[in-house]
Amino acid sequence: MSRGGSARQSYVALLIVKPVSPEEPEKVQIAVHGADDLYREIRVENTLENAAGEKVRLKQGAEIDVIIEAPPDAVEKKPT
Protein backbone atom coordinates (compact mmCIF):
# COMPACT_ATOMS: atom_id res chain seq x y z
CA MET A 1 0.00 0.00 0.00
CA SER A 2 1.29 3.42 -0.89
CA ARG A 3 1.20 5.58 2.23
CA GLY A 4 -0.45 8.94 2.35
CA GLY A 5 0.52 9.40 5.98
CA SER A 6 1.75 7.45 8.97
CA ALA A 7 2.56 7.82 12.64
CA ARG A 8 4.47 5.62 15.09
CA GLN A 9 4.07 5.78 18.86
CA SER A 10 5.56 3.70 21.67
CA TYR A 11 3.19 2.33 24.29
CA VAL A 12 3.15 -0.25 27.12
CA ALA A 13 1.03 -3.40 27.43
CA LEU A 14 -0.37 -2.70 30.91
CA LEU A 15 -2.59 -5.68 31.55
CA ILE A 16 -3.52 -9.02 30.06
CA VAL A 17 -7.30 -9.45 30.33
CA LYS A 18 -8.47 -13.05 30.52
CA PRO A 19 -11.77 -13.78 28.76
CA VAL A 20 -14.95 -14.24 30.80
CA SER A 21 -15.93 -17.23 28.66
CA PRO A 22 -13.73 -19.62 26.65
CA GLU A 23 -15.31 -18.47 23.37
CA GLU A 24 -13.99 -14.92 23.81
CA PRO A 25 -10.41 -13.95 22.97
CA GLU A 26 -7.81 -12.79 25.48
CA LYS A 27 -7.27 -9.02 25.35
CA VAL A 28 -4.38 -6.73 26.13
CA GLN A 29 -4.87 -3.33 27.73
CA ILE A 30 -2.49 -0.76 26.26
CA ALA A 31 -1.55 2.55 27.94
CA VAL A 32 -1.82 5.42 25.44
CA HIS A 33 0.59 8.11 26.69
CA GLY A 34 -0.45 11.67 25.92
CA ALA A 35 -4.09 10.83 25.20
CA ASP A 36 -7.05 12.59 26.81
CA ASP A 37 -8.06 11.11 30.19
CA LEU A 38 -11.01 9.15 28.80
CA TYR A 39 -8.82 7.50 26.14
CA ARG A 40 -5.63 6.67 28.07
CA GLU A 41 -6.18 2.93 27.79
CA ILE A 42 -7.45 0.75 24.97
CA ARG A 43 -8.14 -2.98 24.84
CA VAL A 44 -7.55 -5.07 21.76
CA GLU A 45 -7.41 -8.78 21.03
CA ASN A 46 -4.06 -10.18 22.19
CA THR A 47 -3.29 -12.16 19.05
CA LEU A 48 -0.30 -11.30 16.86
CA GLU A 49 1.72 -13.12 14.22
CA ASN A 50 5.52 -13.37 14.25
CA ALA A 51 7.83 -13.38 11.22
CA ALA A 52 7.47 -17.17 10.92
CA GLY A 53 3.66 -16.90 10.75
CA GLU A 54 3.14 -18.35 14.24
CA LYS A 55 0.44 -16.99 16.54
CA VAL A 56 1.95 -15.11 19.50
CA ARG A 57 0.71 -12.79 22.24
CA LEU A 58 2.05 -9.80 24.14
CA LYS A 59 3.45 -10.14 27.65
CA GLN A 60 2.33 -7.80 30.41
CA GLY A 61 4.70 -4.82 30.61
CA ALA A 62 5.91 -5.22 27.03
CA GLU A 63 6.93 -2.00 25.29
CA ILE A 64 5.27 -1.91 21.88
CA ASP A 65 5.08 0.32 18.82
CA VAL A 66 1.70 1.17 17.34
CA ILE A 67 1.81 2.18 13.68
CA ILE A 68 -1.09 3.95 12.00
CA GLU A 69 -0.96 4.08 8.20
CA ALA A 70 -3.42 5.57 5.75
CA PRO A 71 -3.64 5.39 1.95
CA PRO A 72 -3.06 8.65 0.05
CA ASP A 73 -6.77 9.19 -0.63
CA ALA A 74 -7.57 9.08 3.11
CA VAL A 75 -5.42 12.07 4.14
CA GLU A 76 -5.33 15.78 3.52
CA LYS A 77 -2.88 18.55 4.38
CA LYS A 78 -3.40 20.25 7.73
CA PRO A 79 -4.28 23.93 7.54
CA THR A 80 -1.46 26.22 8.58
PyMOL Python script that loads the backbone (N, CA, C, O; Angstrom):
from pymol import cmd

cmd.read_pdbstr("""\
ATOM      1  N   MET A   1       0.841  -1.175   0.000  1.00  0.00           N
ATOM      2  CA  MET A   1       0.000   0.000   0.000  1.00  0.00           C
ATOM      3  C   MET A   1       0.881   1.231   0.000  1.00  0.00           C
ATOM      4  O   MET A   1       1.810   1.330   0.801  1.00  0.00           O
ATOM      5  N   SER A   2       0.609   2.141  -0.863  1.00  0.00           N
ATOM      6  CA  SER A   2       1.287   3.420  -0.888  1.00  0.00           C
ATOM      7  C   SER A   2       0.743   4.254   0.265  1.00  0.00           C
ATOM      8  O   SER A   2      -0.471   4.358   0.443  1.00  0.00           O
ATOM      9  N   ARG A   3       1.635   4.843   1.044  1.00  0.00           N
ATOM     10  CA  ARG A   3       1.202   5.576   2.227  1.00  0.00           C
ATOM     11  C   ARG A   3       0.950   7.039   1.927  1.00  0.00           C
ATOM     12  O   ARG A   3       1.750   7.700   1.265  1.00  0.00           O
ATOM     13  N   GLY A   4      -0.157   7.528   2.418  1.00  0.00           N
ATOM     14  CA  GLY A   4      -0.447   8.942   2.349  1.00  0.00           C
ATOM     15  C   GLY A   4       0.011   9.628   3.617  1.00  0.00           C
ATOM     16  O   GLY A   4       0.302  10.824   3.610  1.00  0.00           O
ATOM     17  N   GLY A   5       0.077   8.885   4.697  1.00  0.00           N
ATOM     18  CA  GLY A   5       0.523   9.403   5.978  1.00  0.00           C
ATOM     19  C   GLY A   5       0.698   8.267   6.956  1.00  0.00           C
ATOM     20  O   GLY A   5       0.072   7.216   6.821  1.00  0.00           O
ATOM     21  N   SER A   6       1.554   8.480   7.945  1.00  0.00           N
ATOM     22  CA  SER A   6       1.749   7.451   8.968  1.00  0.00           C
ATOM     23  C   SER A   6       2.250   8.096  10.253  1.00  0.00           C
ATOM     24  O   SER A   6       2.775   9.209  10.242  1.00  0.00           O
ATOM     25  N   ALA A   7       2.081   7.390  11.344  1.00  0.00           N
ATOM     26  CA  ALA A   7       2.558   7.821  12.644  1.00  0.00           C
ATOM     27  C   ALA A   7       2.968   6.584  13.423  1.00  0.00           C
ATOM     28  O   ALA A   7       2.367   5.519  13.281  1.00  0.00           O
ATOM     29  N   ARG A   8       3.996   6.734  14.249  1.00  0.00           N
ATOM     30  CA  ARG A   8       4.466   5.624  15.088  1.00  0.00           C
ATOM     31  C   ARG A   8       4.587   6.152  16.512  1.00  0.00           C
ATOM     32  O   ARG A   8       5.186   7.201  16.749  1.00  0.00           O
ATOM     33  N   GLN A   9       4.014   5.414  17.453  1.00  0.00           N
ATOM     34  CA  GLN A   9       4.075   5.783  18.860  1.00  0.00           C
ATOM     35  C   GLN A   9       4.476   4.555  19.674  1.00  0.00           C
ATOM     36  O   GLN A   9       4.143   3.427  19.312  1.00  0.00           O
ATOM     37  N   SER A  10       5.192   4.781  20.773  1.00  0.00           N
ATOM     38  CA  SER A  10       5.562   3.698  21.674  1.00  0.00           C
ATOM     39  C   SER A  10       4.611   3.683  22.862  1.00  0.00           C
ATOM     40  O   SER A  10       4.319   4.722  23.453  1.00  0.00           O
ATOM     41  N   TYR A  11       4.138   2.503  23.199  1.00  0.00           N
ATOM     42  CA  TYR A  11       3.195   2.327  24.288  1.00  0.00           C
ATOM     43  C   TYR A  11       3.617   1.141  25.149  1.00  0.00           C
ATOM     44  O   TYR A  11       4.617   0.484  24.859  1.00  0.00           O
ATOM     45  N   VAL A  12       2.853   0.865  26.213  1.00  0.00           N
ATOM     46  CA  VAL A  12       3.145  -0.248  27.115  1.00  0.00           C
ATOM     47  C   VAL A  12       1.907  -1.126  27.260  1.00  0.00           C
ATOM     48  O   VAL A  12       0.795  -0.626  27.434  1.00  0.00           O
ATOM     49  N   ALA A  13       2.111  -2.435  27.186  1.00  0.00           N
ATOM     50  CA  ALA A  13       1.031  -3.396  27.432  1.00  0.00           C
ATOM     51  C   ALA A  13       0.850  -3.481  28.950  1.00  0.00           C
ATOM     52  O   ALA A  13       1.624  -4.149  29.635  1.00  0.00           O
ATOM     53  N   LEU A  14      -0.171  -2.805  29.466  1.00  0.00           N
ATOM     54  CA  LEU A  14      -0.369  -2.700  30.913  1.00  0.00           C
ATOM     55  C   LEU A  14      -0.887  -3.976  31.560  1.00  0.00           C
ATOM     56  O   LEU A  14      -0.428  -4.377  32.629  1.00  0.00           O
ATOM     57  N   LEU A  15      -1.850  -4.608  30.899  1.00  0.00           N
ATOM     58  CA  LEU A  15      -2.590  -5.676  31.546  1.00  0.00           C
ATOM     59  C   LEU A  15      -3.046  -6.696  30.519  1.00  0.00           C
ATOM     60  O   LEU A  15      -3.472  -6.339  29.421  1.00  0.00           O
ATOM     61  N   ILE A  16      -2.955  -7.955  30.879  1.00  0.00           N
ATOM     62  CA  ILE A  16      -3.516  -9.022  30.055  1.00  0.00           C
ATOM     63  C   ILE A  16      -4.878  -9.359  30.660  1.00  0.00           C
ATOM     64  O   ILE A  16      -4.970  -9.714  31.835  1.00  0.00           O
ATOM     65  N   VAL A  17      -5.933  -9.246  29.852  1.00  0.00           N
ATOM     66  CA  VAL A  17      -7.297  -9.446  30.328  1.00  0.00           C
ATOM     67  C   VAL A  17      -7.786 -10.809  29.867  1.00  0.00           C
ATOM     68  O   VAL A  17      -7.979 -11.046  28.674  1.00  0.00           O
ATOM     69  N   LYS A  18      -7.982 -11.697  30.827  1.00  0.00           N
ATOM     70  CA  LYS A  18      -8.468 -13.046  30.521  1.00  0.00           C
ATOM     71  C   LYS A  18      -9.943 -12.978  30.132  1.00  0.00           C
ATOM     72  O   LYS A  18     -10.691 -12.179  30.695  1.00  0.00           O
ATOM     73  N   PRO A  19     -10.370 -13.802  29.181  1.00  0.00           N
ATOM     74  CA  PRO A  19     -11.774 -13.778  28.763  1.00  0.00           C
ATOM     75  C   PRO A  19     -12.706 -14.306  29.851  1.00  0.00           C
ATOM     76  O   PRO A  19     -12.328 -15.154  30.660  1.00  0.00           O
ATOM     77  N   VAL A  20     -13.927 -13.787  29.850  1.00  0.00           N
ATOM     78  CA  VAL A  20     -14.946 -14.242  30.800  1.00  0.00           C
ATOM     79  C   VAL A  20     -15.398 -15.646  30.423  1.00  0.00           C
ATOM     80  O   VAL A  20     -15.611 -16.489  31.294  1.00  0.00           O
ATOM     81  N   SER A  21     -15.546 -15.897  29.118  1.00  0.00           N
ATOM     82  CA  SER A  21     -15.933 -17.232  28.657  1.00  0.00           C
ATOM     83  C   SER A  21     -14.886 -17.738  27.667  1.00  0.00           C
ATOM     84  O   SER A  21     -14.201 -16.934  27.035  1.00  0.00           O
ATOM     85  N   PRO A  22     -14.752 -19.043  27.523  1.00  0.00           N
ATOM     86  CA  PRO A  22     -13.730 -19.619  26.648  1.00  0.00           C
ATOM     87  C   PRO A  22     -13.885 -19.243  25.170  1.00  0.00           C
ATOM     88  O   PRO A  22     -12.925 -19.327  24.405  1.00  0.00           O
ATOM     89  N   GLU A  23     -15.093 -18.830  24.768  1.00  0.00           N
ATOM     90  CA  GLU A  23     -15.313 -18.470  23.369  1.00  0.00           C
ATOM     91  C   GLU A  23     -14.740 -17.093  23.021  1.00  0.00           C
ATOM     92  O   GLU A  23     -14.518 -16.789  21.849  1.00  0.00           O
ATOM     93  N   GLU A  24     -14.503 -16.267  24.036  1.00  0.00           N
ATOM     94  CA  GLU A  24     -13.995 -14.918  23.814  1.00  0.00           C
ATOM     95  C   GLU A  24     -12.469 -14.915  23.783  1.00  0.00           C
ATOM     96  O   GLU A  24     -11.840 -15.739  24.447  1.00  0.00           O
ATOM     97  N   PRO A  25     -11.864 -14.004  23.027  1.00  0.00           N
ATOM     98  CA  PRO A  25     -10.406 -13.946  22.967  1.00  0.00           C
ATOM     99  C   PRO A  25      -9.811 -13.205  24.171  1.00  0.00           C
ATOM    100  O   PRO A  25     -10.461 -12.363  24.789  1.00  0.00           O
ATOM    101  N   GLU A  26      -8.569 -13.540  24.478  1.00  0.00           N
ATOM    102  CA  GLU A  26      -7.815 -12.793  25.481  1.00  0.00           C
ATOM    103  C   GLU A  26      -7.562 -11.390  24.921  1.00  0.00           C
ATOM    104  O   GLU A  26      -7.401 -11.226  23.712  1.00  0.00           O
ATOM    105  N   LYS A  27      -7.527 -10.387  25.791  1.00  0.00           N
ATOM    106  CA  LYS A  27      -7.273  -9.016  25.346  1.00  0.00           C
ATOM    107  C   LYS A  27      -6.065  -8.459  26.081  1.00  0.00           C
ATOM    108  O   LYS A  27      -5.685  -8.943  27.148  1.00  0.00           O
ATOM    109  N   VAL A  28      -5.473  -7.434  25.489  1.00  0.00           N
ATOM    110  CA  VAL A  28      -4.381  -6.727  26.128  1.00  0.00           C
ATOM    111  C   VAL A  28      -4.806  -5.276  26.289  1.00  0.00           C
ATOM    112  O   VAL A  28      -5.345  -4.669  25.363  1.00  0.00           O
ATOM    113  N   GLN A  29      -4.560  -4.730  27.466  1.00  0.00           N
ATOM    114  CA  GLN A  29      -4.874  -3.328  27.731  1.00  0.00           C
ATOM    115  C   GLN A  29      -3.599  -2.520  27.525  1.00  0.00           C
ATOM    116  O   GLN A  29      -2.577  -2.792  28.154  1.00  0.00           O
ATOM    117  N   ILE A  30      -3.661  -1.537  26.649  1.00  0.00           N
ATOM    118  CA  ILE A  30      -2.490  -0.757  26.263  1.00  0.00           C
ATOM    119  C   ILE A  30      -2.630   0.665  26.789  1.00  0.00           C
ATOM    120  O   ILE A  30      -3.669   1.299  26.606  1.00  0.00           O
ATOM    121  N   ALA A  31      -1.573   1.171  27.449  1.00  0.00           N
ATOM    122  CA  ALA A  31      -1.545   2.548  27.937  1.00  0.00           C
ATOM    123  C   ALA A  31      -1.188   3.459  26.773  1.00  0.00           C
ATOM    124  O   ALA A  31      -0.179   3.249  26.101  1.00  0.00           O
ATOM    125  N   VAL A  32      -2.021   4.478  26.533  1.00  0.00           N
ATOM    126  CA  VAL A  32      -1.815   5.419  25.440  1.00  0.00           C
ATOM    127  C   VAL A  32      -1.319   6.732  26.052  1.00  0.00           C
ATOM    128  O   VAL A  32      -2.123   7.558  26.483  1.00  0.00           O
ATOM    129  N   HIS A  33      -0.008   6.922  26.092  1.00  0.00           N
ATOM    130  CA  HIS A  33       0.591   8.113  26.689  1.00  0.00           C
ATOM    131  C   HIS A  33       0.235   9.361  25.887  1.00  0.00           C
ATOM    132  O   HIS A  33       0.300   9.357  24.658  1.00  0.00           O
ATOM    133  N   GLY A  34      -0.136  10.416  26.584  1.00  0.00           N
ATOM    134  CA  GLY A  34      -0.447  11.669  25.923  1.00  0.00           C
ATOM    135  C   GLY A  34      -1.873  11.797  25.441  1.00  0.00           C
ATOM    136  O   GLY A  34      -2.243  12.836  24.895  1.00  0.00           O
ATOM    137  N   ALA A  35      -2.687  10.770  25.628  1.00  0.00           N
ATOM    138  CA  ALA A  35      -4.093  10.833  25.200  1.00  0.00           C
ATOM    139  C   ALA A  35      -4.928  11.557  26.256  1.00  0.00           C
ATOM    140  O   ALA A  35      -4.506  11.700  27.404  1.00  0.00           O
ATOM    141  N   ASP A  36      -6.113  12.011  25.855  1.00  0.00           N
ATOM    142  CA  ASP A  36      -7.053  12.593  26.810  1.00  0.00           C
ATOM    143  C   ASP A  36      -7.404  11.551  27.866  1.00  0.00           C
ATOM    144  O   ASP A  36      -7.326  10.350  27.607  1.00  0.00           O
ATOM    145  N   ASP A  37      -7.793  12.012  29.068  1.00  0.00           N
ATOM    146  CA  ASP A  37      -8.062  11.107  30.189  1.00  0.00           C
ATOM    147  C   ASP A  37      -8.961   9.933  29.832  1.00  0.00           C
ATOM    148  O   ASP A  37      -8.669   8.793  30.193  1.00  0.00           O
ATOM    149  N   LEU A  38     -10.047  10.203  29.128  1.00  0.00           N
ATOM    150  CA  LEU A  38     -11.009   9.155  28.797  1.00  0.00           C
ATOM    151  C   LEU A  38     -10.433   8.078  27.881  1.00  0.00           C
ATOM    152  O   LEU A  38     -10.953   6.963  27.830  1.00  0.00           O
ATOM    153  N   TYR A  39      -9.358   8.406  27.155  1.00  0.00           N
ATOM    154  CA  TYR A  39      -8.818   7.499  26.137  1.00  0.00           C
ATOM    155  C   TYR A  39      -7.408   7.018  26.452  1.00  0.00           C
ATOM    156  O   TYR A  39      -6.684   6.632  25.534  1.00  0.00           O
ATOM    157  N   ARG A  40      -6.998   7.029  27.696  1.00  0.00           N
ATOM    158  CA  ARG A  40      -5.625   6.672  28.068  1.00  0.00           C
ATOM    159  C   ARG A  40      -5.332   5.184  27.972  1.00  0.00           C
ATOM    160  O   ARG A  40      -4.171   4.775  27.975  1.00  0.00           O
ATOM    161  N   GLU A  41      -6.370   4.380  27.888  1.00  0.00           N
ATOM    162  CA  GLU A  41      -6.184   2.930  27.793  1.00  0.00           C
ATOM    163  C   GLU A  41      -7.124   2.370  26.739  1.00  0.00           C
ATOM    164  O   GLU A  41      -8.288   2.760  26.654  1.00  0.00           O
ATOM    165  N   ILE A  42      -6.604   1.453  25.941  1.00  0.00           N
ATOM    166  CA  ILE A  42      -7.446   0.754  24.970  1.00  0.00           C
ATOM    167  C   ILE A  42      -7.244  -0.747  25.167  1.00  0.00           C
ATOM    168  O   ILE A  42      -6.205  -1.184  25.662  1.00  0.00           O
ATOM    169  N   ARG A  43      -8.237  -1.517  24.780  1.00  0.00           N
ATOM    170  CA  ARG A  43      -8.135  -2.979  24.845  1.00  0.00           C
ATOM    171  C   ARG A  43      -8.366  -3.536  23.455  1.00  0.00           C
ATOM    172  O   ARG A  43      -9.334  -3.194  22.775  1.00  0.00           O
ATOM    173  N   VAL A  44      -7.451  -4.401  23.052  1.00  0.00           N
ATOM    174  CA  VAL A  44      -7.549  -5.067  21.758  1.00  0.00           C
ATOM    175  C   VAL A  44      -7.255  -6.557  21.948  1.00  0.00           C
ATOM    176  O   VAL A  44      -6.666  -6.962  22.950  1.00  0.00           O
ATOM    177  N   GLU A  45      -7.671  -7.354  20.980  1.00  0.00           N
ATOM    178  CA  GLU A  45      -7.410  -8.784  21.026  1.00  0.00           C
ATOM    179  C   GLU A  45      -5.900  -9.017  21.092  1.00  0.00           C
ATOM    180  O   GLU A  45      -5.136  -8.395  20.355  1.00  0.00           O
ATOM    181  N   ASN A  46      -5.483  -9.906  21.970  1.00  0.00           N
ATOM    182  CA  ASN A  46      -4.059 -10.177  22.187  1.00  0.00           C
ATOM    183  C   ASN A  46      -3.593 -11.335  21.300  1.00  0.00           C
ATOM    184  O   ASN A  46      -3.112 -12.355  21.795  1.00  0.00           O
ATOM    185  N   THR A  47      -3.742 -11.165  20.006  1.00  0.00           N
ATOM    186  CA  THR A  47      -3.293 -12.165  19.047  1.00  0.00           C
ATOM    187  C   THR A  47      -2.472 -11.470  17.974  1.00  0.00           C
ATOM    188  O   THR A  47      -2.977 -10.601  17.264  1.00  0.00           O
ATOM    189  N   LEU A  48      -1.214 -11.852  17.856  1.00  0.00           N
ATOM    190  CA  LEU A  48      -0.302 -11.303  16.863  1.00  0.00           C
ATOM    191  C   LEU A  48       0.290 -12.448  16.065  1.00  0.00           C
ATOM    192  O   LEU A  48       0.062 -13.617  16.377  1.00  0.00           O
ATOM    193  N   GLU A  49       1.043 -12.114  15.041  1.00  0.00           N
ATOM    194  CA  GLU A  49       1.721 -13.121  14.219  1.00  0.00           C
ATOM    195  C   GLU A  49       3.189 -12.723  14.113  1.00  0.00           C
ATOM    196  O   GLU A  49       3.504 -11.574  13.800  1.00  0.00           O
ATOM    197  N   ASN A  50       4.092 -13.676  14.374  1.00  0.00           N
ATOM    198  CA  ASN A  50       5.518 -13.373  14.253  1.00  0.00           C
ATOM    199  C   ASN A  50       5.985 -13.547  12.809  1.00  0.00           C
ATOM    200  O   ASN A  50       5.192 -13.883  11.930  1.00  0.00           O
ATOM    201  N   ALA A  51       7.281 -13.314  12.573  1.00  0.00           N
ATOM    202  CA  ALA A  51       7.831 -13.376  11.216  1.00  0.00           C
ATOM    203  C   ALA A  51       7.691 -14.757  10.586  1.00  0.00           C
ATOM    204  O   ALA A  51       7.659 -14.881   9.362  1.00  0.00           O
ATOM    205  N   ALA A  52       7.607 -15.800  11.419  1.00  0.00           N
ATOM    206  CA  ALA A  52       7.466 -17.167  10.920  1.00  0.00           C
ATOM    207  C   ALA A  52       6.003 -17.549  10.690  1.00  0.00           C
ATOM    208  O   ALA A  52       5.713 -18.674  10.281  1.00  0.00           O
ATOM    209  N   GLY A  53       5.076 -16.615  10.950  1.00  0.00           N
ATOM    210  CA  GLY A  53       3.660 -16.900  10.749  1.00  0.00           C
ATOM    211  C   GLY A  53       2.994 -17.590  11.930  1.00  0.00           C
ATOM    212  O   GLY A  53       1.844 -18.016  11.828  1.00  0.00           O
ATOM    213  N   GLU A  54       3.704 -17.705  13.051  1.00  0.00           N
ATOM    214  CA  GLU A  54       3.138 -18.353  14.237  1.00  0.00           C
ATOM    215  C   GLU A  54       2.318 -17.357  15.041  1.00  0.00           C
ATOM    216  O   GLU A  54       2.650 -16.173  15.092  1.00  0.00           O
ATOM    217  N   LYS A  55       1.251 -17.833  15.667  1.00  0.00           N
ATOM    218  CA  LYS A  55       0.438 -16.992  16.535  1.00  0.00           C
ATOM    219  C   LYS A  55       1.205 -16.751  17.837  1.00  0.00           C
ATOM    220  O   LYS A  55       1.716 -17.691  18.446  1.00  0.00           O
ATOM    221  N   VAL A  56       1.280 -15.494  18.257  1.00  0.00           N
ATOM    222  CA  VAL A  56       1.949 -15.109  19.498  1.00  0.00           C
ATOM    223  C   VAL A  56       1.075 -14.098  20.230  1.00  0.00           C
ATOM    224  O   VAL A  56       0.090 -13.607  19.679  1.00  0.00           O
ATOM    225  N   ARG A  57       1.440 -13.786  21.476  1.00  0.00           N
ATOM    226  CA  ARG A  57       0.708 -12.788  22.241  1.00  0.00           C
ATOM    227  C   ARG A  57       1.688 -11.913  23.009  1.00  0.00           C
ATOM    228  O   ARG A  57       2.829 -12.303  23.257  1.00  0.00           O
ATOM    229  N   LEU A  58       1.225 -10.729  23.381  1.00  0.00           N
ATOM    230  CA  LEU A  58       2.055  -9.799  24.142  1.00  0.00           C
ATOM    231  C   LEU A  58       2.140 -10.232  25.593  1.00  0.00           C
ATOM    232  O   LEU A  58       1.208 -10.828  26.134  1.00  0.00           O
ATOM    233  N   LYS A  59       3.279  -9.922  26.223  1.00  0.00           N
ATOM    234  CA  LYS A  59       3.454 -10.143  27.651  1.00  0.00           C
ATOM    235  C   LYS A  59       3.099  -8.852  28.374  1.00  0.00           C
ATOM    236  O   LYS A  59       3.251  -7.760  27.826  1.00  0.00           O
ATOM    237  N   GLN A  60       2.627  -8.982  29.603  1.00  0.00           N
ATOM    238  CA  GLN A  60       2.333  -7.804  30.410  1.00  0.00           C
ATOM    239  C   GLN A  60       3.613  -7.007  30.606  1.00  0.00           C
ATOM    240  O   GLN A  60       4.658  -7.587  30.901  1.00  0.00           O
ATOM    241  N   GLY A  61       3.551  -5.694  30.449  1.00  0.00           N
ATOM    242  CA  GLY A  61       4.705  -4.823  30.608  1.00  0.00           C
ATOM    243  C   GLY A  61       5.521  -4.633  29.351  1.00  0.00           C
ATOM    244  O   GLY A  61       6.477  -3.856  29.347  1.00  0.00           O
ATOM    245  N   ALA A  62       5.164  -5.328  28.278  1.00  0.00           N
ATOM    246  CA  ALA A  62       5.911  -5.217  27.025  1.00  0.00           C
ATOM    247  C   ALA A  62       5.820  -3.805  26.464  1.00  0.00           C
ATOM    248  O   ALA A  62       4.744  -3.206  26.458  1.00  0.00           O
ATOM    249  N   GLU A  63       6.940  -3.271  25.992  1.00  0.00           N
ATOM    250  CA  GLU A  63       6.931  -1.996  25.290  1.00  0.00           C
ATOM    251  C   GLU A  63       6.662  -2.298  23.828  1.00  0.00           C
ATOM    252  O   GLU A  63       7.333  -3.140  23.232  1.00  0.00           O
ATOM    253  N   ILE A  64       5.686  -1.616  23.248  1.00  0.00           N
ATOM    254  CA  ILE A  64       5.266  -1.909  21.881  1.00  0.00           C
ATOM    255  C   ILE A  64       5.195  -0.634  21.052  1.00  0.00           C
ATOM    256  O   ILE A  64       5.062   0.461  21.597  1.00  0.00           O
ATOM    257  N   ASP A  65       5.282  -0.778  19.756  1.00  0.00           N
ATOM    258  CA  ASP A  65       5.077   0.321  18.821  1.00  0.00           C
ATOM    259  C   ASP A  65       3.738   0.119  18.146  1.00  0.00           C
ATOM    260  O   ASP A  65       3.409  -0.985  17.710  1.00  0.00           O
ATOM    261  N   VAL A  66       2.972   1.183  18.061  1.00  0.00           N
ATOM    262  CA  VAL A  66       1.703   1.170  17.335  1.00  0.00           C
ATOM    263  C   VAL A  66       1.905   2.038  16.106  1.00  0.00           C
ATOM    264  O   VAL A  66       2.303   3.198  16.210  1.00  0.00           O
ATOM    265  N   ILE A  67       1.628   1.467  14.936  1.00  0.00           N
ATOM    266  CA  ILE A  67       1.809   2.177  13.676  1.00  0.00           C
ATOM    267  C   ILE A  67       0.443   2.381  13.035  1.00  0.00           C
ATOM    268  O   ILE A  67      -0.325   1.435  12.858  1.00  0.00           O
ATOM    269  N   ILE A  68       0.159   3.618  12.696  1.00  0.00           N
ATOM    270  CA  ILE A  68      -1.086   3.953  12.005  1.00  0.00           C
ATOM    271  C   ILE A  68      -0.705   4.398  10.602  1.00  0.00           C
ATOM    272  O   ILE A  68       0.072   5.339  10.441  1.00  0.00           O
ATOM    273  N   GLU A  69      -1.240   3.739   9.594  1.00  0.00           N
ATOM    274  CA  GLU A  69      -0.965   4.083   8.204  1.00  0.00           C
ATOM    275  C   GLU A  69      -2.275   4.328   7.475  1.00  0.00           C
ATOM    276  O   GLU A  69      -3.290   3.691   7.755  1.00  0.00           O
ATOM    277  N   ALA A  70      -2.233   5.261   6.539  1.00  0.00           N
ATOM    278  CA  ALA A  70      -3.420   5.568   5.747  1.00  0.00           C
ATOM    279  C   ALA A  70      -3.034   5.677   4.282  1.00  0.00           C
ATOM    280  O   ALA A  70      -1.949   6.164   3.965  1.00  0.00           O
ATOM    281  N   PRO A  71      -3.911   5.229   3.374  1.00  0.00           N
ATOM    282  CA  PRO A  71      -3.638   5.387   1.949  1.00  0.00           C
ATOM    283  C   PRO A  71      -3.718   6.869   1.562  1.00  0.00           C
ATOM    284  O   PRO A  71      -4.345   7.661   2.266  1.00  0.00           O
ATOM    285  N   PRO A  72      -3.092   7.241   0.454  1.00  0.00           N
ATOM    286  CA  PRO A  72      -3.060   8.655   0.054  1.00  0.00           C
ATOM    287  C   PRO A  72      -4.433   9.312  -0.048  1.00  0.00           C
ATOM    288  O   PRO A  72      -4.565  10.497   0.256  1.00  0.00           O
ATOM    289  N   ASP A  73      -5.458   8.570  -0.467  1.00  0.00           N
ATOM    290  CA  ASP A  73      -6.772   9.189  -0.628  1.00  0.00           C
ATOM    291  C   ASP A  73      -7.520   9.373   0.699  1.00  0.00           C
ATOM    292  O   ASP A  73      -8.632   9.900   0.704  1.00  0.00           O
ATOM    293  N   ALA A  74      -6.932   8.952   1.814  1.00  0.00           N
ATOM    294  CA  ALA A  74      -7.566   9.076   3.108  1.00  0.00           C
ATOM    295  C   ALA A  74      -6.981  10.222   3.939  1.00  0.00           C
ATOM    296  O   ALA A  74      -7.376  10.407   5.090  1.00  0.00           O
ATOM    297  N   VAL A  75      -6.052  10.987   3.379  1.00  0.00           N
ATOM    298  CA  VAL A  75      -5.420  12.069   4.140  1.00  0.00           C
ATOM    299  C   VAL A  75      -5.524  13.389   3.370  1.00  0.00           C
ATOM    300  O   VAL A  75      -5.727  13.420   2.156  1.00  0.00           O
ATOM    301  N   GLU A  76      -5.377  14.470   4.130  1.00  0.00           N
ATOM    302  CA  GLU A  76      -5.327  15.785   3.524  1.00  0.00           C
ATOM    303  C   GLU A  76      -4.346  16.633   4.318  1.00  0.00           C
ATOM    304  O   GLU A  76      -4.066  16.338   5.480  1.00  0.00           O
ATOM    305  N   LYS A  77      -3.825  17.683   3.699  1.00  0.00           N
ATOM    306  CA  LYS A  77      -2.879  18.552   4.384  1.00  0.00           C
ATOM    307  C   LYS A  77      -3.593  19.304   5.499  1.00  0.00           C
ATOM    308  O   LYS A  77      -4.745  19.716   5.365  1.00  0.00           O
ATOM    309  N   LYS A  78      -2.855  19.473   6.627  1.00  0.00           N
ATOM    310  CA  LYS A  78      -3.403  20.254   7.726  1.00  0.00           C
ATOM    311  C   LYS A  78      -3.335  21.731   7.384  1.00  0.00           C
ATOM    312  O   LYS A  78      -2.365  22.180   6.773  1.00  0.00           O
ATOM    313  N   PRO A  79      -4.339  22.483   7.766  1.00  0.00           N
ATOM    314  CA  PRO A  79      -4.282  23.928   7.543  1.00  0.00           C
ATOM    315  C   PRO A  79      -3.172  24.547   8.372  1.00  0.00           C
ATOM    316  O   PRO A  79      -2.891  24.098   9.483  1.00  0.00           O
ATOM    317  N   THR A  80      -2.551  25.568   7.835  1.00  0.00           N
ATOM    318  CA  THR A  80      -1.462  26.222   8.581  1.00  0.00           C
ATOM    319  C   THR A  80      -1.925  27.455   9.306  1.00  0.00           C
ATOM    320  O   THR A  80      -1.128  28.112   9.976  1.00  0.00           O
TER     321      THR A  80
END
""", "prot")
cmd.dss("prot")
cmd.show_as("cartoon", "prot")
cmd.util.cbc("prot")
cmd.orient("prot")
